[in-house]
Amino acid sequence: MEKSQPCDCCESALIYNNEYPEYINIKATNDELIKRCNAGKMHVIRGDCPLEMMLSLLEADTVYTIVQFLHCNVCGKTIFWGLCIRGDPIFKIVERYEVEQWRWTDKSKYWIK
C-alpha cells in the first residue's frame, strides 16, 4: 500500500487511553466510528454485526473476533476495526480487496438483541 495523506475524518476516529503504555480506547473509538457513520462521513462496507452492537457482543464473550470494514467518504480509505475477546483491538488502514478476502462466518445467532 502506498503512503497517503493523513485523514482528519477516519484516522482521527482512533482514540487512545490516556495511560502509558497507550492502548486503544475501544468504547471511545467505536463511538467515534458510529458518529462518523451517522454523519455520513463514513459507512460500513461489511461487518460481523451492526457497529452499535460490537461492544455488547464483545462483552457477551460468545465469539472470538468481531470485525468491521468501513469506507471513509472523505478520503476513500478502507478501515479495518477488529475486536477480540482475548487480544488487542486493531484499527488499521487496509486495501479494499481485503473485505472480500476475509473469512466471514455468520455471527447473527450471537447478536445481543
PDB file as gemmi writes it, atoms N, CA and C in Angstrom:
CRYST1    1.000    1.000    1.000  90.00  90.00  90.00 P 1                      
ATOM      1  N   MET A   1       0.851  -1.165   0.000  1.00  0.00           N  
ATOM      2  CA  MET A   1       0.000   0.000   0.000  1.00  0.00           C  
ATOM      3  C   MET A   1       0.905   1.238   0.000  1.00  0.00           C  
ATOM      4  N   GLU A   2       0.593   2.149  -0.895  1.00  0.00           N  
ATOM      5  CA  GLU A   2       1.409   3.362  -0.935  1.00  0.00           C  
ATOM      6  C   GLU A   2       1.020   4.309   0.194  1.00  0.00           C  
ATOM      7  N   LYS A   3       1.972   5.120   0.574  1.00  0.00           N  
ATOM      8  CA  LYS A   3       1.767   6.084   1.662  1.00  0.00           C  
ATOM      9  C   LYS A   3       0.817   7.177   1.188  1.00  0.00           C  
ATOM     10  N   SER A   4      -0.204   7.476   1.983  1.00  0.00           N  
ATOM     11  CA  SER A   4      -1.143   8.524   1.607  1.00  0.00           C  
ATOM     12  C   SER A   4      -1.202   9.585   2.698  1.00  0.00           C  
ATOM     13  N   GLN A   5      -1.879  10.656   2.385  1.00  0.00           N  
ATOM     14  CA  GLN A   5      -2.010  11.755   3.331  1.00  0.00           C  
ATOM     15  C   GLN A   5      -2.903  11.349   4.496  1.00  0.00           C  
ATOM     16  N   PRO A   6      -2.607  11.828   5.697  1.00  0.00           N  
ATOM     17  CA  PRO A   6      -3.484  11.542   6.844  1.00  0.00           C  
ATOM     18  C   PRO A   6      -4.870  12.150   6.608  1.00  0.00           C  
ATOM     19  N   CYS A   7      -5.886  11.499   7.152  1.00  0.00           N  
ATOM     20  CA  CYS A   7      -7.257  11.981   7.002  1.00  0.00           C  
ATOM     21  C   CYS A   7      -7.794  12.399   8.367  1.00  0.00           C  
ATOM     22  N   ASP A   8      -8.278  13.617   8.456  1.00  0.00           N  
ATOM     23  CA  ASP A   8      -8.839  14.116   9.712  1.00  0.00           C  
ATOM     24  C   ASP A   8     -10.150  13.432  10.076  1.00  0.00           C  
ATOM     25  N   CYS A   9     -10.780  12.798   9.129  1.00  0.00           N  
ATOM     26  CA  CYS A   9     -12.058  12.133   9.412  1.00  0.00           C  
ATOM     27  C   CYS A   9     -11.834  10.724   9.972  1.00  0.00           C  
ATOM     28  N   CYS A  10     -11.343   9.836   9.147  1.00  0.00           N  
ATOM     29  CA  CYS A  10     -11.271   8.425   9.574  1.00  0.00           C  
ATOM     30  C   CYS A  10     -10.136   8.154  10.560  1.00  0.00           C  
ATOM     31  N   GLU A  11      -8.973   8.714  10.334  1.00  0.00           N  
ATOM     32  CA  GLU A  11      -7.841   8.406  11.199  1.00  0.00           C  
ATOM     33  C   GLU A  11      -7.984   9.029  12.580  1.00  0.00           C  
ATOM     34  N   SER A  12      -8.730  10.121  12.687  1.00  0.00           N  
ATOM     35  CA  SER A  12      -8.929  10.740  13.995  1.00  0.00           C  
ATOM     36  C   SER A  12      -9.992  10.007  14.819  1.00  0.00           C  
ATOM     37  N   ALA A  13     -10.633   9.015  14.238  1.00  0.00           N  
ATOM     38  CA  ALA A  13     -11.601   8.206  14.991  1.00  0.00           C  
ATOM     39  C   ALA A  13     -10.893   7.270  15.971  1.00  0.00           C  
ATOM     40  N   LEU A  14      -9.633   7.013  15.737  1.00  0.00           N  
ATOM     41  CA  LEU A  14      -8.850   6.154  16.620  1.00  0.00           C  
ATOM     42  C   LEU A  14      -8.493   6.933  17.884  1.00  0.00           C  
ATOM     43  N   ILE A  15      -9.008   6.469  19.018  1.00  0.00           N  
ATOM     44  CA  ILE A  15      -8.811   7.145  20.299  1.00  0.00           C  
ATOM     45  C   ILE A  15      -8.006   6.235  21.230  1.00  0.00           C  
ATOM     46  N   TYR A  16      -7.003   6.807  21.865  1.00  0.00           N  
ATOM     47  CA  TYR A  16      -6.184   6.062  22.821  1.00  0.00           C  
ATOM     48  C   TYR A  16      -6.560   6.439  24.243  1.00  0.00           C  
ATOM     49  N   ASN A  17      -6.306   5.529  25.177  1.00  0.00           N  
ATOM     50  CA  ASN A  17      -6.435   5.842  26.594  1.00  0.00           C  
ATOM     51  C   ASN A  17      -5.334   6.816  26.975  1.00  0.00           C  
ATOM     52  N   ASN A  18      -5.529   7.544  28.014  1.00  0.00           N  
ATOM     53  CA  ASN A  18      -4.511   8.479  28.496  1.00  0.00           C  
ATOM     54  C   ASN A  18      -3.609   7.804  29.510  1.00  0.00           C  
ATOM     55  N   GLU A  19      -3.059   6.693  29.134  1.00  0.00           N  
ATOM     56  CA  GLU A  19      -2.206   5.919  30.037  1.00  0.00           C  
ATOM     57  C   GLU A  19      -0.937   5.521  29.302  1.00  0.00           C  
ATOM     58  N   TYR A  20       0.029   5.061  30.043  1.00  0.00           N  
ATOM     59  CA  TYR A  20       1.230   4.519  29.430  1.00  0.00           C  
ATOM     60  C   TYR A  20       1.353   3.060  29.845  1.00  0.00           C  
ATOM     61  N   PRO A  21       1.584   2.132  28.961  1.00  0.00           N  
ATOM     62  CA  PRO A  21       1.653   2.362  27.523  1.00  0.00           C  
ATOM     63  C   PRO A  21       0.271   2.677  26.958  1.00  0.00           C  
ATOM     64  N   GLU A  22       0.260   3.316  25.778  1.00  0.00           N  
ATOM     65  CA  GLU A  22      -1.003   3.683  25.149  1.00  0.00           C  
ATOM     66  C   GLU A  22      -1.733   2.439  24.657  1.00  0.00           C  
ATOM     67  N   TYR A  23      -3.003   2.389  24.942  1.00  0.00           N  
ATOM     68  CA  TYR A  23      -3.860   1.336  24.436  1.00  0.00           C  
ATOM     69  C   TYR A  23      -5.057   1.987  23.754  1.00  0.00           C  
ATOM     70  N   ILE A  24      -5.586   1.305  22.766  1.00  0.00           N  
ATOM     71  CA  ILE A  24      -6.775   1.824  22.094  1.00  0.00           C  
ATOM     72  C   ILE A  24      -7.941   1.826  23.065  1.00  0.00           C  
ATOM     73  N   ASN A  25      -8.629   2.945  23.141  1.00  0.00           N  
ATOM     74  CA  ASN A  25      -9.842   3.050  23.933  1.00  0.00           C  
ATOM     75  C   ASN A  25     -10.982   2.521  23.059  1.00  0.00           C  
ATOM     76  N   ILE A  26     -11.409   1.298  23.339  1.00  0.00           N  
ATOM     77  CA  ILE A  26     -12.378   0.600  22.490  1.00  0.00           C  
ATOM     78  C   ILE A  26     -13.703   1.349  22.419  1.00  0.00           C  
ATOM     79  N   LYS A  27     -14.243   1.728  23.552  1.00  0.00           N  
ATOM     80  CA  LYS A  27     -15.551   2.390  23.560  1.00  0.00           C  
ATOM     81  C   LYS A  27     -15.501   3.726  22.839  1.00  0.00           C  
ATOM     82  N   ALA A  28     -14.500   4.536  23.147  1.00  0.00           N  
ATOM     83  CA  ALA A  28     -14.393   5.857  22.520  1.00  0.00           C  
ATOM     84  C   ALA A  28     -14.193   5.737  21.009  1.00  0.00           C  
ATOM     85  N   THR A  29     -13.363   4.803  20.574  1.00  0.00           N  
ATOM     86  CA  THR A  29     -13.124   4.604  19.143  1.00  0.00           C  
ATOM     87  C   THR A  29     -14.394   4.136  18.451  1.00  0.00           C  
ATOM     88  N   ASN A  30     -15.077   3.161  19.046  1.00  0.00           N  
ATOM     89  CA  ASN A  30     -16.320   2.662  18.446  1.00  0.00           C  
ATOM     90  C   ASN A  30     -17.370   3.781  18.375  1.00  0.00           C  
ATOM     91  N   ASP A  31     -17.470   4.578  19.443  1.00  0.00           N  
ATOM     92  CA  ASP A  31     -18.409   5.702  19.453  1.00  0.00           C  
ATOM     93  C   ASP A  31     -18.091   6.706  18.343  1.00  0.00           C  
ATOM     94  N   GLU A  32     -16.802   6.979  18.130  1.00  0.00           N  
ATOM     95  CA  GLU A  32     -16.397   7.909  17.071  1.00  0.00           C  
ATOM     96  C   GLU A  32     -16.747   7.361  15.687  1.00  0.00           C  
ATOM     97  N   LEU A  33     -16.569   6.067  15.487  1.00  0.00           N  
ATOM     98  CA  LEU A  33     -16.925   5.463  14.201  1.00  0.00           C  
ATOM     99  C   LEU A  33     -18.430   5.544  13.963  1.00  0.00           C  
ATOM    100  N   ILE A  34     -19.211   5.272  14.996  1.00  0.00           N  
ATOM    101  CA  ILE A  34     -20.669   5.380  14.889  1.00  0.00           C  
ATOM    102  C   ILE A  34     -21.061   6.810  14.540  1.00  0.00           C  
ATOM    103  N   LYS A  35     -20.446   7.787  15.226  1.00  0.00           N  
ATOM    104  CA  LYS A  35     -20.730   9.202  14.964  1.00  0.00           C  
ATOM    105  C   LYS A  35     -20.450   9.580  13.511  1.00  0.00           C  
ATOM    106  N   ARG A  36     -19.312   9.131  13.009  1.00  0.00           N  
ATOM    107  CA  ARG A  36     -18.939   9.462  11.637  1.00  0.00           C  
ATOM    108  C   ARG A  36     -19.868   8.788  10.626  1.00  0.00           C  
ATOM    109  N   CYS A  37     -20.278   7.562  10.925  1.00  0.00           N  
ATOM    110  CA  CYS A  37     -21.233   6.868  10.039  1.00  0.00           C  
ATOM    111  C   CYS A  37     -22.584   7.581  10.058  1.00  0.00           C  
ATOM    112  N   ASN A  38     -23.054   7.954  11.231  1.00  0.00           N  
ATOM    113  CA  ASN A  38     -24.343   8.657  11.343  1.00  0.00           C  
ATOM    114  C   ASN A  38     -24.313  10.018  10.646  1.00  0.00           C  
ATOM    115  N   ALA A  39     -23.136  10.634  10.597  1.00  0.00           N  
ATOM    116  CA  ALA A  39     -22.990  11.936   9.951  1.00  0.00           C  
ATOM    117  C   ALA A  39     -22.760  11.815   8.442  1.00  0.00           C  
ATOM    118  N   GLY A  40     -22.655  10.583   7.943  1.00  0.00           N  
ATOM    119  CA  GLY A  40     -22.442  10.379   6.515  1.00  0.00           C  
ATOM    120  C   GLY A  40     -21.000  10.541   6.067  1.00  0.00           C  
ATOM    121  N   LYS A  41     -20.075  10.649   7.009  1.00  0.00           N  
ATOM    122  CA  LYS A  41     -18.658  10.801   6.666  1.00  0.00           C  
ATOM    123  C   LYS A  41     -17.985   9.460   6.400  1.00  0.00           C  
ATOM    124  N   MET A  42     -18.560   8.396   6.951  1.00  0.00           N  
ATOM    125  CA  MET A  42     -18.059   7.035   6.756  1.00  0.00           C  
ATOM    126  C   MET A  42     -19.269   6.124   6.611  1.00  0.00           C  
ATOM    127  N   HIS A  43     -19.030   4.913   6.105  1.00  0.00           N  
ATOM    128  CA  HIS A  43     -20.086   3.902   6.114  1.00  0.00           C  
ATOM    129  C   HIS A  43     -19.467   2.517   6.226  1.00  0.00           C  
ATOM    130  N   VAL A  44     -20.250   1.604   6.764  1.00  0.00           N  
ATOM    131  CA  VAL A  44     -19.801   0.226   6.917  1.00  0.00           C  
ATOM    132  C   VAL A  44     -19.908  -0.470   5.559  1.00  0.00           C  
ATOM    133  N   ILE A  45     -18.822  -1.081   5.144  1.00  0.00           N  
ATOM    134  CA  ILE A  45     -18.831  -1.879   3.923  1.00  0.00           C  
ATOM    135  C   ILE A  45     -19.396  -3.262   4.249  1.00  0.00           C  
ATOM    136  N   ARG A  46     -18.843  -3.852   5.298  1.00  0.00           N  
ATOM    137  CA  ARG A  46     -19.284  -5.171   5.751  1.00  0.00           C  
ATOM    138  C   ARG A  46     -18.777  -5.379   7.168  1.00  0.00           C  
ATOM    139  N   GLY A  47     -19.574  -6.087   7.972  1.00  0.00           N  
ATOM    140  CA  GLY A  47     -19.173  -6.354   9.345  1.00  0.00           C  
ATOM    141  C   GLY A  47     -19.886  -7.568   9.899  1.00  0.00           C  
ATOM    142  N   ASP A  48     -19.398  -8.023  11.042  1.00  0.00           N  
ATOM    143  CA  ASP A  48     -19.998  -9.181  11.703  1.00  0.00           C  
ATOM    144  C   ASP A  48     -21.346  -8.863  12.330  1.00  0.00           C  
ATOM    145  N   CYS A  49     -21.573  -7.609  12.658  1.00  0.00           N  
ATOM    146  CA  CYS A  49     -22.812  -7.180  13.301  1.00  0.00           C  
ATOM    147  C   CYS A  49     -22.922  -5.681  13.083  1.00  0.00           C  
ATOM    148  N   PRO A  50     -24.055  -5.088  13.404  1.00  0.00           N  
ATOM    149  CA  PRO A  50     -24.108  -3.625  13.336  1.00  0.00           C  
ATOM    150  C   PRO A  50     -23.043  -3.017  14.256  1.00  0.00           C  
ATOM    151  N   LEU A  51     -22.477  -1.927  13.837  1.00  0.00           N  
ATOM    152  CA  LEU A  51     -21.430  -1.247  14.602  1.00  0.00           C  
ATOM    153  C   LEU A  51     -21.876  -0.975  16.039  1.00  0.00           C  
ATOM    154  N   GLU A  52     -23.139  -0.648  16.215  1.00  0.00           N  
ATOM    155  CA  GLU A  52     -23.679  -0.340  17.544  1.00  0.00           C  
ATOM    156  C   GLU A  52     -23.718  -1.560  18.464  1.00  0.00           C  
ATOM    157  N   MET A  53     -23.597  -2.760  17.911  1.00  0.00           N  
ATOM    158  CA  MET A  53     -23.660  -3.984  18.717  1.00  0.00           C  
ATOM    159  C   MET A  53     -22.286  -4.545  19.069  1.00  0.00           C  
ATOM    160  N   MET A  54     -21.229  -3.972  18.541  1.00  0.00           N  
ATOM    161  CA  MET A  54     -19.898  -4.564  18.721  1.00  0.00           C  
ATOM    162  C   MET A  54     -19.505  -4.734  20.184  1.00  0.00           C  
ATOM    163  N   LEU A  55     -19.713  -3.707  20.995  1.00  0.00           N  
ATOM    164  CA  LEU A  55     -19.257  -3.785  22.391  1.00  0.00           C  
ATOM    165  C   LEU A  55     -20.074  -4.775  23.202  1.00  0.00           C  
ATOM    166  N   SER A  56     -21.381  -4.810  22.994  1.00  0.00           N  
ATOM    167  CA  SER A  56     -22.199  -5.767  23.744  1.00  0.00           C  
ATOM    168  C   SER A  56     -21.880  -7.199  23.316  1.00  0.00           C  
ATOM    169  N   LEU A  57     -21.580  -7.400  22.048  1.00  0.00           N  
ATOM    170  CA  LEU A  57     -21.193  -8.735  21.587  1.00  0.00           C  
ATOM    171  C   LEU A  57     -19.828  -9.124  22.156  1.00  0.00           C  
ATOM    172  N   LEU A  58     -18.920  -8.175  22.231  1.00  0.00           N  
ATOM    173  CA  LEU A  58     -17.609  -8.431  22.829  1.00  0.00           C  
ATOM    174  C   LEU A  58     -17.757  -8.810  24.302  1.00  0.00           C  
ATOM    175  N   GLU A  59     -18.581  -8.049  25.026  1.00  0.00           N  
ATOM    176  CA  GLU A  59     -18.784  -8.303  26.457  1.00  0.00           C  
ATOM    177  C   GLU A  59     -19.501  -9.626  26.720  1.00  0.00           C  
ATOM    178  N   ALA A  60     -20.307 -10.080  25.762  1.00  0.00           N  
ATOM    179  CA  ALA A  60     -21.022 -11.349  25.930  1.00  0.00           C  
ATOM    180  C   ALA A  60     -20.063 -12.541  25.915  1.00  0.00           C  
ATOM    181  N   ASP A  61     -18.859 -12.343  25.332  1.00  0.00           N  
ATOM    182  CA  ASP A  61     -17.831 -13.386  25.344  1.00  0.00           C  
ATOM    183  C   ASP A  61     -18.299 -14.667  24.637  1.00  0.00           C  
ATOM    184  N   THR A  62     -19.065 -14.507  23.543  1.00  0.00           N  
ATOM    185  CA  THR A  62     -19.588 -15.673  22.826  1.00  0.00           C  
ATOM    186  C   THR A  62     -18.884 -15.935  21.499  1.00  0.00           C  
ATOM    187  N   VAL A  63     -18.196 -14.934  20.966  1.00  0.00           N  
ATOM    188  CA  VAL A  63     -17.418 -15.105  19.742  1.00  0.00           C  
ATOM    189  C   VAL A  63     -16.014 -14.574  19.978  1.00  0.00           C  
ATOM    190  N   TYR A  64     -15.059 -15.139  19.278  1.00  0.00           N  
ATOM    191  CA  TYR A  64     -13.670 -14.780  19.488  1.00  0.00           C  
ATOM    192  C   TYR A  64     -13.313 -13.431  18.878  1.00  0.00           C  
ATOM    193  N   THR A  65     -13.761 -13.185  17.645  1.00  0.00           N  
ATOM    194  CA  THR A  65     -13.441 -11.930  16.973  1.00  0.00           C  
ATOM    195  C   THR A  65     -14.705 -11.280  16.422  1.00  0.00           C  
ATOM    196  N   ILE A  66     -14.678  -9.962  16.355  1.00  0.00           N  
ATOM    197  CA  ILE A  66     -15.758  -9.172  15.777  1.00  0.00           C  
ATOM    198  C   ILE A  66     -15.081  -8.109  14.929  1.00  0.00           C  
ATOM    199  N   VAL A  67     -15.437  -8.059  13.647  1.00  0.00           N  
ATOM    200  CA  VAL A  67     -14.750  -7.115  12.764  1.00  0.00           C  
ATOM    201  C   VAL A  67     -15.728  -6.279  11.947  1.00  0.00           C  
ATOM    202  N   GLN A  68     -15.219  -5.137  11.531  1.00  0.00           N  
ATOM    203  CA  GLN A  68     -15.928  -4.221  10.632  1.00  0.00           C  
ATOM    204  C   GLN A  68     -14.929  -3.720   9.595  1.00  0.00           C  
ATOM    205  N   PHE A  69     -15.395  -3.561   8.387  1.00  0.00           N  
ATOM    206  CA  PHE A  69     -14.657  -2.836   7.358  1.00  0.00           C  
ATOM    207  C   PHE A  69     -15.484  -1.606   7.050  1.00  0.00           C  
ATOM    208  N   LEU A  70     -14.859  -0.446   7.141  1.00  0.00           N  
ATOM    209  CA  LEU A  70     -15.553   0.818   6.906  1.00  0.00           C  
ATOM    210  C   LEU A  70     -14.881   1.582   5.779  1.00  0.00           C  
ATOM    211  N   HIS A  71     -15.676   2.364   5.068  1.00  0.00           N  
ATOM    212  CA  HIS A  71     -15.170   3.225   3.997  1.00  0.00           C  
ATOM    213  C   HIS A  71     -15.276   4.670   4.456  1.00  0.00           C  
ATOM    214  N   CYS A  72     -14.201   5.417   4.280  1.00  0.00           N  
ATOM    215  CA  CYS A  72     -14.224   6.842   4.591  1.00  0.00           C  
ATOM    216  C   CYS A  72     -14.694   7.588   3.342  1.00  0.00           C  
ATOM    217  N   ASN A  73     -15.819   8.267   3.446  1.00  0.00           N  
ATOM    218  CA  ASN A  73     -16.359   9.023   2.321  1.00  0.00           C  
ATOM    219  C   ASN A  73     -15.582  10.308   2.056  1.00  0.00           C  
ATOM    220  N   VAL A  74     -14.712  10.692   2.985  1.00  0.00           N  
ATOM    221  CA  VAL A  74     -13.915  11.904   2.827  1.00  0.00           C  
ATOM    222  C   VAL A  74     -12.657  11.630   1.993  1.00  0.00           C  
ATOM    223  N   CYS A  75     -11.918  10.574   2.343  1.00  0.00           N  
ATOM    224  CA  CYS A  75     -10.643  10.304   1.671  1.00  0.00           C  
ATOM    225  C   CYS A  75     -10.630   9.027   0.834  1.00  0.00           C  
ATOM    226  N   GLY A  76     -11.631   8.168   1.018  1.00  0.00           N  
ATOM    227  CA  GLY A  76     -11.706   6.942   0.229  1.00  0.00           C  
ATOM    228  C   GLY A  76     -10.982   5.742   0.825  1.00  0.00           C  
ATOM    229  N   LYS A  77     -10.374   5.906   1.994  1.00  0.00           N  
ATOM    230  CA  LYS A  77      -9.650   4.795   2.611  1.00  0.00           C  
ATOM    231  C   LYS A  77     -10.615   3.758   3.168  1.00  0.00           C  
ATOM    232  N   THR A  78     -10.108   2.526   3.273  1.00  0.00           N  
ATOM    233  CA  THR A  78     -10.842   1.440   3.912  1.00  0.00           C  
ATOM    234  C   THR A  78     -10.203   1.199   5.267  1.00  0.00           C  
ATOM    235  N   ILE A  79     -11.032   1.168   6.304  1.00  0.00           N  
ATOM    236  CA  ILE A  79     -10.562   0.975   7.675  1.00  0.00           C  
ATOM    237  C   ILE A  79     -11.017  -0.392   8.173  1.00  0.00           C  
ATOM    238  N   PHE A  80     -10.097  -1.124   8.788  1.00  0.00           N  
ATOM    239  CA  PHE A  80     -10.407  -2.378   9.461  1.00  0.00           C  
ATOM    240  C   PHE A  80     -10.481  -2.080  10.950  1.00  0.00           C  
ATOM    241  N   TRP A  81     -11.610  -2.430  11.575  1.00  0.00           N  
ATOM    242  CA  TRP A  81     -11.803  -2.248  13.013  1.00  0.00           C  
ATOM    243  C   TRP A  81     -12.146  -3.618  13.568  1.00  0.00           C  
ATOM    244  N   GLY A  82     -11.245  -4.175  14.382  1.00  0.00           N  
ATOM    245  CA  GLY A  82     -11.436  -5.522  14.889  1.00  0.00           C  
ATOM    246  C   GLY A  82     -11.257  -5.618  16.395  1.00  0.00           C  
ATOM    247  N   LEU A  83     -12.157  -6.370  17.009  1.00  0.00           N  
ATOM    248  CA  LEU A  83     -12.096  -6.629  18.445  1.00  0.00           C  
ATOM    249  C   LEU A  83     -11.971  -8.123  18.669  1.00  0.00           C  
ATOM    250  N   CYS A  84     -11.258  -8.480  19.725  1.00  0.00           N  
ATOM    251  CA  CYS A  84     -11.029  -9.879  20.046  1.00  0.00           C  
ATOM    252  C   CYS A  84     -11.147 -10.052  21.560  1.00  0.00           C  
ATOM    253  N   ILE A  85     -11.861 -11.087  21.982  1.00  0.00           N  
ATOM    254  CA  ILE A  85     -12.063 -11.268  23.420  1.00  0.00           C  
ATOM    255  C   ILE A  85     -10.774 -11.633  24.149  1.00  0.00           C  
ATOM    256  N   ARG A  86      -9.780 -12.102  23.436  1.00  0.00           N  
ATOM    257  CA  ARG A  86      -8.528 -12.497  24.085  1.00  0.00           C  
ATOM    258  C   ARG A  86      -7.313 -11.756  23.543  1.00  0.00           C  
ATOM    259  N   GLY A  87      -7.540 -10.619  22.893  1.00  0.00           N  
ATOM    260  CA  GLY A  87      -6.413  -9.904  22.303  1.00  0.00           C  
ATOM    261  C   GLY A  87      -6.661  -8.418  22.200  1.00  0.00           C  
ATOM    262  N   ASP A  88      -5.696  -7.726  21.643  1.00  0.00           N  
ATOM    263  CA  ASP A  88      -5.775  -6.276  21.499  1.00  0.00           C  
ATOM    264  C   ASP A  88      -6.666  -5.892  20.320  1.00  0.00           C  
ATOM    265  N   PRO A  89      -7.352  -4.759  20.414  1.00  0.00           N  
ATOM    266  CA  PRO A  89      -8.140  -4.273  19.284  1.00  0.00           C  
ATOM    267  C   PRO A  89      -7.218  -3.846  18.142  1.00  0.00           C  
ATOM    268  N   ILE A  90      -7.767  -3.875  16.919  1.00  0.00           N  
ATOM    269  CA  ILE A  90      -6.994  -3.482  15.745  1.00  0.00           C  
ATOM    270  C   ILE A  90      -7.768  -2.412  14.985  1.00  0.00           C  
ATOM    271  N   PHE A  91      -7.089  -1.338  14.676  1.00  0.00           N  
ATOM    272  CA  PHE A  91      -7.628  -0.254  13.855  1.00  0.00           C  
ATOM    273  C   PHE A  91      -6.545   0.044  12.839  1.00  0.00           C  
ATOM    274  N   LYS A  92      -6.809  -0.259  11.578  1.00  0.00           N  
ATOM    275  CA  LYS A  92      -5.774  -0.012  10.581  1.00  0.00           C  
ATOM    276  C   LYS A  92      -6.388   0.261   9.213  1.00  0.00           C  
ATOM    277  N   ILE A  93      -5.617   0.941   8.397  1.00  0.00           N  
ATOM    278  CA  ILE A  93      -5.992   1.198   7.014  1.00  0.00           C  
ATOM    279  C   ILE A  93      -5.595  -0.039   6.208  1.00  0.00           C  
ATOM    280  N   VAL A  94      -6.537  -0.525   5.402  1.00  0.00           N  
ATOM    281  CA  VAL A  94      -6.288  -1.715   4.593  1.00  0.00           C  
ATOM    282  C   VAL A  94      -6.685  -1.443   3.143  1.00  0.00           C  
ATOM    283  N   GLU A  95      -6.343  -2.367   2.285  1.00  0.00           N  
ATOM    284  CA  GLU A  95      -6.771  -2.296   0.891  1.00  0.00           C  
ATOM    285  C   GLU A  95      -8.207  -2.796   0.790  1.00  0.00           C  
ATOM    286  N   ARG A  96      -8.972  -2.244  -0.122  1.00  0.00           N  
ATOM    287  CA  ARG A  96     -10.395  -2.584  -0.264  1.00  0.00           C  
ATOM    288  C   ARG A  96     -10.614  -4.079  -0.546  1.00  0.00           C  
ATOM    289  N   TYR A  97      -9.705  -4.701  -1.299  1.00  0.00           N  
ATOM    290  CA  TYR A  97      -9.881  -6.109  -1.638  1.00  0.00           C  
ATOM    291  C   TYR A  97      -9.872  -7.027  -0.412  1.00  0.00           C  
ATOM    292  N   GLU A  98      -9.337  -6.547   0.703  1.00  0.00           N  
ATOM    293  CA  GLU A  98      -9.267  -7.370   1.907  1.00  0.00           C  
ATOM    294  C   GLU A  98     -10.651  -7.691   2.476  1.00  0.00           C  
ATOM    295  N   VAL A  99     -11.642  -6.870   2.141  1.00  0.00           N  
ATOM    296  CA  VAL A  99     -13.009  -7.129   2.599  1.00  0.00           C  
ATOM    297  C   VAL A  99     -13.476  -8.485   2.072  1.00  0.00           C  
ATOM    298  N   GLU A 100     -13.237  -8.741   0.806  1.00  0.00           N  
ATOM    299  CA  GLU A 100     -13.683  -9.999   0.189  1.00  0.00           C  
ATOM    300  C   GLU A 100     -12.777 -11.168   0.545  1.00  0.00           C  
ATOM    301  N   GLN A 101     -11.563 -10.908   0.951  1.00  0.00           N  
ATOM    302  CA  GLN A 101     -10.650 -11.985   1.341  1.00  0.00           C  
ATOM    303  C   GLN A 101     -10.862 -12.448   2.782  1.00  0.00           C  
ATOM    304  N   TRP A 102     -11.586 -11.661   3.574  1.00  0.00           N  
ATOM    305  CA  TRP A 102     -11.818 -12.018   4.967  1.00  0.00           C  
ATOM    306  C   TRP A 102     -12.657 -13.293   5.030  1.00  0.00           C  
ATOM    307  N   ARG A 103     -12.351 -14.175   5.948  1.00  0.00           N  
ATOM    308  CA  ARG A 103     -13.091 -15.433   6.104  1.00  0.00           C  
ATOM    309  C   ARG A 103     -14.321 -15.167   6.963  1.00  0.00           C  
ATOM    310  N   TRP A 104     -15.397 -14.771   6.320  1.00  0.00           N  
ATOM    311  CA  TRP A 104     -16.625 -14.391   7.002  1.00  0.00           C  
ATOM    312  C   TRP A 104     -17.376 -15.612   7.494  1.00  0.00           C  
ATOM    313  N   THR A 105     -17.923 -15.508   8.702  1.00  0.00           N  
ATOM    314  CA  THR A 105     -18.825 -16.523   9.233  1.00  0.00           C  
ATOM    315  C   THR A 105     -20.065 -15.807   9.754  1.00  0.00           C  
ATOM    316  N   ASP A 106     -21.184 -16.489   9.723  1.00  0.00           N  
ATOM    317  CA  ASP A 106     -22.428 -15.887  10.186  1.00  0.00           C  
ATOM    318  C   ASP A 106     -22.431 -15.838  11.709  1.00  0.00           C  
ATOM    319  N   LYS A 107     -22.428 -14.635  12.241  1.00  0.00           N  
ATOM    320  CA  LYS A 107     -22.418 -14.460  13.698  1.00  0.00           C  
ATOM    321  C   LYS A 107     -23.748 -13.920  14.216  1.00  0.00           C  
ATOM    322  N   SER A 108     -24.759 -13.883  13.350  1.00  0.00           N  
ATOM    323  CA  SER A 108     -26.044 -13.285  13.751  1.00  0.00           C  
ATOM    324  C   SER A 108     -26.693 -14.028  14.915  1.00  0.00           C  
ATOM    325  N   LYS A 109     -26.423 -15.313  15.067  1.00  0.00           N  
ATOM    326  CA  LYS A 109     -27.018 -16.054  16.191  1.00  0.00           C  
ATOM    327  C   LYS A 109     -26.460 -15.588  17.542  1.00  0.00           C  
ATOM    328  N   TYR A 110     -25.347 -14.867  17.523  1.00  0.00           N  
ATOM    329  CA  TYR A 110     -24.742 -14.377  18.764  1.00  0.00           C  
ATOM    330  C   TYR A 110     -25.131 -12.956  19.100  1.00  0.00           C  
ATOM    331  N   TRP A 111     -25.778 -12.262  18.166  1.00  0.00           N  
ATOM    332  CA  TRP A 111     -26.129 -10.865  18.390  1.00  0.00           C  
ATOM    333  C   TRP A 111     -26.977 -10.697  19.622  1.00  0.00           C  
ATOM    334  N   ILE A 112     -26.711  -9.656  20.360  1.00  0.00           N  
ATOM    335  CA  ILE A 112     -27.486  -9.303  21.543  1.00  0.00           C  
ATOM    336  C   ILE A 112     -28.609  -8.393  21.072  1.00  0.00           C  
ATOM    337  N   LYS A 113     -29.812  -8.826  21.228  1.00  0.00           N  
ATOM    338  CA  LYS A 113     -30.966  -8.034  20.733  1.00  0.00           C  
ATOM    339  C   LYS A 113     -31.502  -7.158  21.833  1.00  0.00           C  
TER     340      LYS A 113                                                      
END                                                                             
